[in-house]
Amino acid sequence: MKTNNKKIIIFSGKQFSGKDTVAKILLEQLPNFKRIGIADAIKIQYSNQKGISLEEIEKNKSVYRQDLIDLGDWGRAQSPDYWLNSILAYEGDTIVTDIRLPHELNLFRSHNAFCIRVEATEEVRAKRGALTSKNDLTETALDNITNWDFVIYNNSTYEKLLENTQKLIDELNKKFVK
């Protein structure tokens, strides 16, 4: 699979840590990038299987979260790359907002991805949404990884997150605009 010229940015973090929010800020500043996630592929397949709209799934994520986790686990049981191959095949620069397992991280690292971890305390995350499946492997498998290219702490205001994300953009520009 050829990804030589493709620029890939990946995010890891627990539910409600702010991964998608940081990605949205990045997408405003990096218009050549498109967001595509592992969860998107899973949600599309779940939507097709259950006859539920993507809008319904997004609106009620906590209701469907365990089924989506189960489907994601099923796909990975077929092949560890089951959900990843379509993302790598996607043409264009890509932001992936939902890396959750060591194999996923390692595969994207092997394609020279810039790896970002978004951290927020459990208390802060619980205020943002209902935390479910907190001990599932998809929530905990990357907790002990320390060699991220960049870590953003998102325990404060949106303004502070914007400030931290600007530092990230500066780092990305150094990496991608050599």
TORNUPA-676215 format. One record per residue: residue number from 1; residue in one letter; z, y, x of N, C-alpha, C, O in turn. Coordinates in Angstrom, 1 decimal, decimal comma. Atoms other than C-alpha are relative to their C-alpha. Layout:
N
i:aa:n_z:n_y:n_x:ca_z:ca_y:ca_x:c_z:c_y:c_x:o_z:o_y:o_x
NUM:A:Z:Y:X:Z:Y:X:Z:Y:X:Z:Y:X $
...
This chain:
178
i:aa:n_z:n_y:n_x:ca_z:ca_y:ca_x:c_z:c_y:c_x:o_z:o_y:o_x
1:M:0,0:-1,2:0,9:0,0:0,0:0,0:0,0:1,2:0,9:0,9:1,4:1,7 $
2:K:0,2:-1,1:-0,9:-1,1:3,2:1,6:0,7:1,3:-0,5:0,5:1,7:-1,6 $
3:T:-0,7:-1,2:0,4:1,3:6,1:1,5:0,1:1,0:1,2:1,0:1,8:1,2 $
4:N:-0,1:-0,7:-1,3:0,6:7,7:4,9:0,2:1,5:-0,2:1,1:2,2:0,3 $
5:N:-0,1:-1,5:0,2:0,0:11,3:3,6:0,8:0,4:-1,2:1,1:1,6:-1,4 $
6:K:-0,8:-0,3:1,2:2,1:11,0:0,5:1,4:0,5:0,5:2,0:-0,1:1,4 $
7:K:-1,4:-0,5:-0,3:5,4:13,0:0,6:0,8:-0,5:-1,2:0,5:-0,4:-2,3 $
8:I:-0,9:0,5:1,0:8,3:11,3:-1,2:1,4:0,5:0,2:1,9:0,5:1,4 $
9:I:-1,4:-0,4:0,0:11,7:12,7:-2,0:0,7:-0,9:-1,0:0,3:-1,0:-2,1 $
10:I:-0,8:0,8:0,9:14,3:10,4:-3,5:1,4:0,5:-0,1:1,9:1,1:0,8 $
11:F:-1,4:-0,4:0,3:17,6:11,0:-5,1:0,8:-1,2:-0,4:0,4:-2,2:-1,0 $
12:S:-1,0:1,0:0,5:20,7:8,8:-5,5:1,2:0,8:-0,4:1,5:1,9:0,0 $
13:G:-1,3:-0,6:0,5:23,9:9,6:-7,3:0,4:-0,7:-1,3:-0,4:-1,3:-2,0 $
14:K:-0,5:0,7:1,2:26,0:8,4:-10,1:-0,5:0,8:-1,3:-0,9:1,9:-1,2 $
15:Q:0,4:-0,6:1,3:25,3:9,1:-13,8:0,7:1,4:-0,2:1,9:1,5:0,1 $
16:F:-0,4:-1,4:0,2:25,7:12,8:-14,7:0,5:0,7:1,3:1,3:1,7:1,2 $
17:S:-0,3:-0,8:-1,3:26,0:13,9:-11,0:-0,9:1,2:0,1:-0,5:2,1:0,8 $
18:G:0,8:-1,2:-0,1:23,1:16,3:-11,5:-1,4:-0,3:0,7:-2,1:0,6:1,1 $
19:K:1,3:0,3:-0,7:20,1:14,4:-9,9:-1,2:0,6:-0,7:-2,0:1,3:0,0 $
20:D:1,1:-0,6:0,7:17,7:15,5:-12,6:0,0:1,5:0,1:-1,1:2,1:0,1 $
21:T:-0,1:-1,4:-0,1:18,9:19,0:-12,5:-0,5:0,5:1,3:-1,2:1,5:1,4 $
22:V:0,5:-0,4:-1,3:18,4:19,3:-8,8:-1,5:-0,2:0,1:-2,2:0,6:0,7 $
23:A:1,4:0,3:-0,1:15,0:17,7:-9,1:-0,8:1,1:-0,8:-1,9:1,5:-0,3 $
24:K:0,7:-1,1:0,8:14,0:20,3:-11,8:-0,1:1,3:0,8:-1,1:1,9:0,8 $
25:I:0,0:-1,2:-0,8:15,0:23,1:-9,5:-1,1:-0,2:1,2:-1,8:0,8:1,5 $
26:L:1,0:0,2:-1,0:12,9:21,5:-6,7:-1,4:0,1:-0,5:-2,2:0,7:0,2 $
27:L:1,4:0,0:0,5:9,9:21,0:-8,9:-0,5:1,4:-0,2:-1,7:1,7:-0,1 $
28:E:0,4:-1,4:0,1:9,9:24,8:-9,6:-0,4:0,6:1,3:-1,3:1,4:1,3 $
29:Q:0,3:-0,6:-1,3:9,8:25,5:-5,9:-1,0:-0,8:0,8:-1,7:-0,3:1,7 $
30:L:0,9:0,9:-0,7:7,6:22,6:-4,8:-1,0:-0,5:-1,1:-1,0:-1,7:-1,5 $
31:P:0,9:0,4:1,1:4,7:22,6:-7,4:-0,9:-1,1:0,3:-1,5:-1,7:-0,6 $
32:N:0,9:1,1:-0,3:2,7:20,0:-5,5:0,6:-1,4:-0,3:0,0:-2,4:-0,4 $
33:F:-0,8:1,2:0,3:5,4:17,4:-6,4:0,0:-0,3:-1,5:0,0:0,6:-2,3 $
34:K:-0,2:0,4:1,4:5,6:15,4:-9,6:1,2:-1,0:0,0:1,4:-1,7:0,9 $
35:R:-1,2:0,9:0,2:8,7:13,6:-10,9:-0,5:-1,3:-0,7:-1,2:-1,3:-1,7 $
36:I:0,2:1,3:0,6:8,4:9,9:-11,6:1,2:-0,8:0,4:1,6:-0,9:1,6 $
37:G:-1,2:0,8:-0,3:11,4:7,6:-11,8:-0,1:-1,4:-0,4:-0,9:-1,8:-1,3 $
38:I:-0,2:1,4:0,4:12,3:4,0:-11,9:0,4:-0,1:-1,4:-0,1:-1,0:-2,2 $
39:A:-0,5:0,0:1,4:14,1:4,7:-15,1:-1,1:0,3:-1,0:-1,1:-0,3:-2,1 $
40:D:1,1:-0,3:0,9:10,9:6,1:-16,6:-0,8:-1,3:-0,3:-1,1:-1,5:-1,5 $
41:A:0,7:1,2:0,2:9,1:2,8:-16,1:0,8:-1,0:-0,9:0,2:-1,6:-1,7 $
42:I:-0,8:0,9:0,8:12,0:0,9:-17,6:0,1:0,5:-1,4:0,0:-0,3:-2,3 $
43:K:-0,1:-0,6:1,3:12,3:3,3:-20,5:-1,3:-0,3:-0,8:-1,3:-0,6:-2,0 $
44:I:1,3:0,2:0,7:8,6:3,0:-21,3:-0,1:-1,5:-0,5:-0,5:-1,7:-1,6 $
45:Q:0,0:1,4:0,4:8,8:-0,8:-21,3:0,9:-0,3:-1,1:0,6:-1,0:-2,1 $
46:Y:-1,0:0,2:1,0:11,9:-0,8:-23,4:-0,5:0,6:-1,3:-0,3:0,0:-2,4 $
47:S:0,6:-0,7:1,1:10,3:1,7:-25,8:-1,0:-0,9:-0,7:-1,0:-1,1:-1,9 $
48:N:1,1:0,9:0,5:7,3:-0,6:-26,2:0,6:-1,3:-0,6:0,1:-1,7:-1,7 $
49:Q:-0,5:1,2:0,5:9,4:-3,7:-26,7:0,8:0,2:-1,3:0,7:-0,7:-2,2 $
50:K:-0,9:-0,2:1,1:11,8:-2,2:-29,2:-0,6:0,8:-1,1:0,0:1,0:-2,2 $
51:G:0,6:-0,9:1,0:9,5:0,2:-31,0:0,8:1,2:-0,3:0,9:1,8:-1,4 $
52:I:-0,8:-1,2:0,0:11,8:3,1:-30,2:-0,7:1,0:0,8:-1,2:0,7:1,9 $
53:S:0,7:-1,0:-0,8:10,4:6,4:-29,1:0,8:0,4:1,3:2,0:0,2:1,3 $
54:L:-0,7:-0,4:-1,3:11,1:7,7:-25,6:0,9:1,2:-0,3:2,0:1,3:0,3 $
55:E:-0,9:-1,1:0,4:12,5:10,8:-27,3:1,4:-0,5:-0,5:2,4:0,1:-0,2 $
56:E:-1,3:0,6:0,5:15,1:8,7:-29,1:0,8:-0,6:1,1:2,0:-0,4:1,1 $
57:I:-0,7:0,6:-1,2:16,0:6,9:-25,9:0,7:1,1:0,8:1,8:1,0:1,2 $
58:E:-0,5:-1,1:-0,8:16,4:10,2:-24,0:1,2:0,7:-0,8:2,2:1,1:-0,2 $
59:K:-1,0:-0,7:0,8:18,4:11,8:-26,9:1,3:-0,8:-0,1:2,4:-0,2:-0,1 $
60:N:-1,2:0,8:0,1:20,9:8,9:-27,0:0,1:-1,0:1,1:0,3:-2,2:0,9 $
61:K:-0,1:0,8:-1,2:21,0:7,6:-23,5:1,2:-0,9:0,1:1,0:-2,1:0,4 $
62:S:-1,2:0,9:-0,1:24,5:6,3:-23,7:0,0:-1,2:-0,9:0,6:-2,2:-0,6 $
63:V:0,2:1,1:0,9:23,6:4,2:-26,7:-0,8:-1,2:0,6:-0,5:-2,3:0,4 $
64:Y:0,9:1,0:-0,5:20,8:2,4:-24,9:0,2:-0,3:1,5:-0,5:-1,2:2,0 $
65:R:-0,2:0,1:-1,4:22,2:2,6:-21,3:0,1:-1,5:0,4:-0,6:-1,9:1,3 $
66:Q:-0,3:1,4:-0,5:23,4:-1,1:-21,1:-1,3:-0,8:-0,2:-1,6:-1,6:0,7 $
67:D:1,2:0,7:0,2:20,1:-2,4:-22,6:-1,0:0,3:1,1:-1,7:-0,5:1,6 $
68:L:0,9:-0,5:-1,1:18,1:-0,3:-20,0:0,5:-0,6:1,3:-0,4:-1,0:2,1 $
69:I:-0,5:0,6:-1,2:20,4:-1,6:-17,2:-0,5:-1,5:0,0:-0,9:-2,0:1,0 $
70:D:0,3:1,5:0,1:19,8:-5,2:-18,4:-1,5:-0,2:0,3:-1,9:-1,1:1,0 $
71:L:1,4:0,2:-0,2:16,0:-4,7:-18,5:-0,4:0,3:1,4:-1,2:-0,3:2,0 $
72:G:0,3:-0,3:-1,4:16,0:-3,0:-15,1:0,4:-1,2:0,9:-0,3:-1,5:1,8 $
73:D:-0,4:1,2:-0,8:18,0:-6,0:-13,7:-1,0:-1,2:-0,2:-1,3:-1,9:0,8 $
74:W:1,0:1,1:0,3:15,5:-8,4:-15,4:-1,2:0,2:0,9:-1,7:-0,7:1,5 $
75:G:1,1:-0,2:-0,8:12,6:-6,7:-13,7:0,2:-0,2:1,5:-0,7:-0,8:2,2 $
76:R:-0,3:0,2:-1,4:14,3:-6,7:-10,3:0,2:-1,5:0,3:0,0:-1,9:1,4 $
77:A:-0,1:1,5:-0,2:15,0:-10,5:-10,8:-1,4:-0,6:0,1:-1,6:-1,6:0,8 $
78:Q:1,4:0,5:-0,1:11,2:-11,0:-11,2:-0,5:0,3:1,5:-1,1:-0,6:2,1 $
79:S:0,3:-0,4:-1,4:10,7:-9,1:-7,9:0,8:1,2:0,3:0,9:2,1:-0,5 $
80:P:-0,7:-1,2:-0,3:12,8:-6,6:-6,1:-0,8:1,3:0,0:-0,3:2,4:-0,2 $
81:D:0,9:-1,2:0,1:9,8:-4,3:-6,1:-0,6:0,2:-1,3:-1,5:1,1:-1,5 $
82:Y:0,6:-0,1:1,4:9,0:-4,7:-9,8:-0,2:1,4:-0,4:-1,3:1,8:-0,9 $
83:W:0,1:-1,4:0,5:9,7:-1,1:-10,7:-0,4:1,0:1,0:-0,8:2,1:0,7 $
84:L:0,3:-0,9:-1,1:8,9:0,4:-7,3:-1,5:0,1:0,2:-2,0:1,2:0,6 $
85:N:1,4:0,0:-0,4:5,3:-0,6:-6,8:-0,9:1,1:-0,7:-1,7:1,7:-0,1 $
86:S:0,8:-1,0:0,7:3,9:1,7:-9,5:0,3:1,4:0,5:-0,6:2,3:0,5 $
87:I:-0,3:-1,4:-0,6:5,7:4,7:-8,0:-0,7:0,2:1,3:-1,2:1,2:1,5 $
88:L:0,7:-0,1:-1,3:4,4:4,0:-4,6:-1,5:0,1:-0,1:-2,2:0,7:0,7 $
89:A:1,4:-0,1:0,2:0,9:3,6:-6,0:-0,4:1,3:-0,6:-1,6:1,7:-0,6 $
90:Y:0,3:-1,3:0,6:1,1:7,0:-7,8:-0,6:0,9:1,0:0,0:1,0:2,1 $
91:E:0,6:-1,0:-0,9:-1,2:9,5:-6,2:0,7:1,3:-0,1:1,0:1,8:-1,2 $
92:G:-0,6:-1,3:0,0:0,3:12,7:-5,1:1,5:-0,1:0,5:2,1:-1,1:0,6 $
93:D:-1,3:-0,1:-0,5:3,6:13,9:-3,7:1,0:-0,2:-1,2:0,8:0,2:-2,3 $
94:T:-0,8:0,5:1,0:6,5:12,4:-5,6:1,5:0,2:0,2:2,0:0,2:1,3 $
95:I:-1,4:-0,1:0,0:10,1:13,0:-6,5:0,5:-1,1:-0,9:0,1:-1,3:-2,0 $
96:V:-0,5:1,1:0,8:12,0:9,9:-7,6:1,5:0,2:-0,1:2,3:0,4:0,9 $
97:T:-1,4:-0,5:0,3:15,4:10,8:-9,2:1,0:-1,1:-0,2:2,2:-0,8:-0,5 $
98:D:-1,0:1,0:0,4:17,0:7,4:-9,7:0,0:-1,2:0,9:-0,1:-2,4:0,4 $
99:I:-0,2:1,1:-0,9:17,4:5,3:-6,6:1,4:-0,5:-0,1:2,3:0,3:0,0 $
100:R:-1,4:0,5:0,2:20,4:3,0:-7,2:0,4:-1,2:0,8:1,6:-1,5:0,9 $
101:L:-0,3:1,2:-0,7:20,1:-0,1:-5,0:-0,4:0,0:1,4:-1,4:0,7:1,7 $
102:P:0,4:-0,1:-1,4:20,0:-0,7:-1,3:-1,5:-0,4:0,3:-2,2:0,3:1,1 $
103:H:1,4:0,3:-0,2:16,6:-2,4:-1,5:-0,9:1,1:-0,4:-1,9:1,4:0,3 $
104:E:0,9:-1,2:0,4:15,1:0,6:-3,3:0,1:1,0:1,0:-1,0:1,6:1,4 $
105:L:-0,1:-1,0:-1,1:16,5:3,0:-0,7:-0,8:-0,4:1,2:-1,5:0,4:1,8 $
106:N:0,7:0,5:-1,2:15,2:0,8:2,1:-1,5:0,0:-0,1:-2,2:0,4:0,8 $
107:L:1,4:0,0:0,2:11,8:0,5:0,6:-0,6:1,4:0,1:-1,6:1,6:0,8 $
108:F:0,5:-1,4:-0,1:11,3:4,2:0,2:0,2:0,6:1,4:-0,6:1,4:1,8 $
109:R:-0,2:-0,5:-1,4:12,8:4,9:3,6:-1,1:-0,5:0,9:-1,6:0,2:1,8 $
110:S:1,1:0,5:-0,8:10,1:2,6:5,0:-1,3:0,7:-0,2:-2,3:0,6:0,6 $
111:H:1,1:-0,9:0,2:7,6:5,0:3,5:0,3:1,5:0,3:-0,3:2,4:-0,2 $
112:N:-0,4:-1,4:-0,5:9,3:8,0:5,2:0,5:1,0:-1,1:0,2:2,2:-1,0 $
113:A:-0,6:-0,9:1,0:11,0:9,3:2,1:1,1:0,9:0,5:1,8:0,4:1,4 $
114:F:-1,1:-0,9:-0,3:13,4:12,2:2,4:1,1:-0,4:-1,1:0,8:-0,3:-2,3 $
115:C:-1,0:0,7:0,8:16,7:10,7:1,0:1,1:1,0:-0,3:1,8:1,4:0,6 $
116:I:-1,0:-0,9:0,4:19,1:12,9:-1,0:1,1:-0,7:-0,9:0,7:-1,5:-1,7 $
117:R:-1,1:0,5:0,9:22,5:12,0:-2,5:0,6:1,2:-0,7:0,9:2,2:0,0 $
118:V:-0,7:-1,0:0,8:24,0:14,1:-5,3:1,3:-0,5:-0,3:1,4:-1,6:-1,0 $
119:E:-1,4:0,4:0,3:27,8:13,9:-5,5:0,7:0,9:-1,0:0,5:2,1:-0,9 $
120:A:-0,9:-0,7:1,0:30,1:14,9:-8,3:1,2:-0,9:-0,3:1,0:-2,1:-0,4 $
121:T:-1,2:0,8:0,3:33,6:13,8:-9,0:-0,1:-0,7:-1,4:-0,9:-0,2:-2,3 $
122:E:0,0:0,7:1,3:34,2:11,4:-11,9:0,5:0,9:-1,1:0,0:0,9:-2,2 $
123:E:-0,5:-0,9:1,0:36,2:14,1:-13,7:-1,1:1,0:-0,5:-1,3:1,2:-1,7 $
124:V:1,1:-1,0:0,3:33,3:16,6:-13,5:-1,1:-0,8:-0,8:-1,6:-0,2:-1,8 $
125:R:1,1:0,7:0,7:30,7:13,9:-14,5:0,4:-0,4:-1,5:-0,4:-0,3:-2,4 $
126:A:-0,4:0,4:1,3:32,8:12,8:-17,5:-0,1:1,2:-1,0:-0,2:1,0:-2,2 $
127:K:0,2:-1,2:0,8:32,7:16,4:-18,8:-1,4:0,3:-0,4:-1,7:0,9:-1,4 $
128:R:1,4:-0,2:0,2:28,9:16,3:-18,6:-0,6:-1,0:-1,0:-1,6:-0,8:-1,7 $
129:G:0,5:1,0:0,9:28,5:13,1:-20,6:0,9:-1,2:0,0:1,8:-1,4:0,8 $
130:A:-0,8:1,3:0,2:30,0:9,7:-21,7:-0,4:-0,9:1,2:-1,5:-1,4:1,3 $
131:L:0,3:0,9:-1,1:30,3:7,6:-18,6:0,1:-1,5:-0,5:1,1:-1,9:-1,1 $
132:T:0,1:1,4:0,4:29,3:4,0:-19,2:-0,3:-0,9:1,2:-0,9:-0,4:2,1 $
133:S:0,3:0,9:-1,1:29,0:0,9:-17,0:0,3:0,5:1,4:-0,5:0,3:2,3 $
134:K:-0,4:-0,6:-1,3:30,9:2,6:-14,2:0,1:-0,9:1,1:-0,1:-0,5:2,3 $
135:N:-0,2:0,9:-1,1:31,4:-0,5:-12,2:-1,3:-0,9:0,2:-1,3:-1,8:1,0 $
136:D:1,2:0,8:-0,2:27,8:-1,9:-12,6:-0,5:0,3:1,4:-0,4:1,4:2,0 $
137:L:0,6:-0,1:-1,4:26,0:-2,5:-9,3:-0,9:1,2:0,1:-1,0:1,9:1,1 $
138:T:0,9:-1,1:-0,1:23,5:0,2:-10,2:0,7:1,3:0,1:0,1:2,4:0,4 $
139:E:-0,8:-1,2:-0,2:26,3:2,7:-10,2:0,8:0,1:1,3:1,2:1,1:1,7 $
140:T:-0,9:0,1:-1,2:28,2:1,5:-7,1:-0,7:-0,4:1,3:-0,1:-0,2:2,4 $
141:A:0,6:0,7:-1,2:25,7:-0,2:-4,7:-0,2:1,0:1,2:-0,3:0,5:2,3 $
142:L:0,3:-0,9:-1,0:25,0:3,0:-2,7:1,2:0,9:0,4:1,0:1,9:1,2 $
143:D:-1,2:-0,8:-0,2:28,5:4,4:-2,6:0,4:0,1:1,5:0,9:1,2:1,9 $
144:N:-0,4:0,0:-1,4:29,1:3,5:1,0:-1,1:0,4:1,0:-0,8:0,4:2,2 $
145:I:1,1:-0,5:-0,9:25,8:4,8:2,4:0,4:1,4:0,5:0,8:2,2:-0,3 $
146:T:-0,4:-1,3:-0,5:26,4:7,7:4,7:-1,1:0,7:0,7:-1,0:1,9:1,1 $
147:N:1,1:-0,6:-0,7:23,1:8,4:6,4:-1,1:0,6:-0,8:-2,3:0,3:-0,6 $
148:W:1,0:-0,7:0,8:21,4:10,5:3,8:-0,6:1,1:0,8:0,1:1,6:1,7 $
149:D:0,6:-1,2:-0,6:19,0:13,2:4,9:0,7:1,2:-0,5:0,7:2,2:0,3 $
150:F:-0,7:-1,2:0,5:20,9:15,6:2,7:0,9:-0,4:-1,1:0,6:-1,3:-1,9 $
151:V:-0,9:0,2:1,1:23,9:15,6:0,4:0,3:1,3:-0,7:0,6:2,3:0,0 $
152:I:-0,4:-1,1:0,8:24,5:18,0:-2,4:1,2:-0,3:-0,8:1,3:-1,3:-1,5 $
153:Y:-1,2:0,2:0,8:27,9:18,4:-3,9:-0,1:0,9:-1,3:-0,3:2,1:-1,2 $
154:N:0,2:-0,7:1,3:27,7:19,4:-7,6:1,2:-0,1:-0,9:1,2:-0,7:-1,9 $
155:N:-1,3:0,0:0,8:31,3:20,0:-8,8:0,3:1,4:-0,5:1,4:1,6:-1,0 $
156:S:-0,3:-1,4:0,3:31,0:23,7:-9,5:-1,0:0,6:-1,0:-1,4:-0,1:-1,9 $
157:T:0,9:-0,7:1,0:28,7:26,2:-11,3:-1,5:-0,3:0,3:-1,8:-0,8:1,4 $
158:Y:1,4:0,1:-0,2:25,0:26,1:-11,8:-0,5:0,9:1,1:-1,4:0,6:1,9 $
159:E:0,4:-1,0:-1,0:24,7:29,2:-9,5:0,3:-0,6:1,4:-0,5:-0,5:2,3 $
160:K:-0,3:0,7:-1,3:26,5:27,2:-6,7:-1,0:-1,1:0,3:-1,4:-1,3:1,4 $
161:L:1,0:1,1:-0,2:24,1:24,3:-7,3:-1,4:0,6:0,4:-2,0:0,0:1,3 $
162:L:1,3:-0,7:-0,4:21,1:26,7:-7,0:0,1:0,4:1,5:-0,9:0,2:2,2 $
163:E:-0,2:-0,4:-1,4:22,6:28,0:-3,7:-0,2:-1,3:0,9:-0,8:-1,2:2,0 $
164:N:0,1:1,2:-0,8:23,0:24,4:-2,4:-1,4:-0,6:0,0:-1,9:-1,1:1,0 $
165:T:1,4:0,6:0,1:19,5:23,4:-3,6:-0,9:0,9:0,9:-1,9:0,3:1,4 $
166:Q:0,9:-0,9:-0,9:18,0:26,4:-1,7:0,2:-0,5:1,5:-0,8:-0,6:2,2 $
167:K:-0,2:0,6:-1,3:19,6:24,9:1,5:-0,9:-1,3:0,1:-1,4:-1,6:1,2 $
168:L:0,8:1,2:0,0:17,9:21,6:0,6:-1,5:0,3:0,1:-2,2:-0,3:0,9 $
169:I:1,4:-0,5:-0,1:14,5:23,4:0,1:-0,3:0,4:1,4:-1,4:0,1:1,9 $
170:D:0,2:-0,4:-1,4:14,9:24,9:3,5:-0,2:-1,3:0,9:-1,1:-1,3:1,8 $
171:E:0,1:1,2:-0,8:15,4:21,4:5,0:-1,3:-0,7:-0,3:-1,9:-1,3:0,6 $
172:L:1,2:0,6:0,3:12,5:20,0:3,1:-1,2:0,7:0,6:-2,2:0,0:1,1 $
173:N:1,1:-0,7:-0,6:10,2:22,7:4,3:-0,1:-0,3:1,5:-1,2:-0,4:2,1 $
174:K:0,0:0,4:-1,4:11,3:21,9:7,9:-0,7:-1,4:0,2:-1,4:-1,6:1,1 $
175:K:0,5:1,4:-0,1:10,4:18,2:7,3:-1,5:-0,1:-0,3:-2,2:-0,7:0,4 $
176:F:1,3:0,2:0,5:7,2:18,6:5,4:-1,0:1,0:0,5:-2,2:0,8:0,4 $
177:V:0,9:-1,1:-0,5:5,7:21,8:6,9:0,2:0,1:1,5:0,7:1,1:2,0 $
178:K:-0,2:0,0:-1,4:5,7:20,8:10,5:-1,1:0,6:0,7:-1,2:0,7:2,0 $
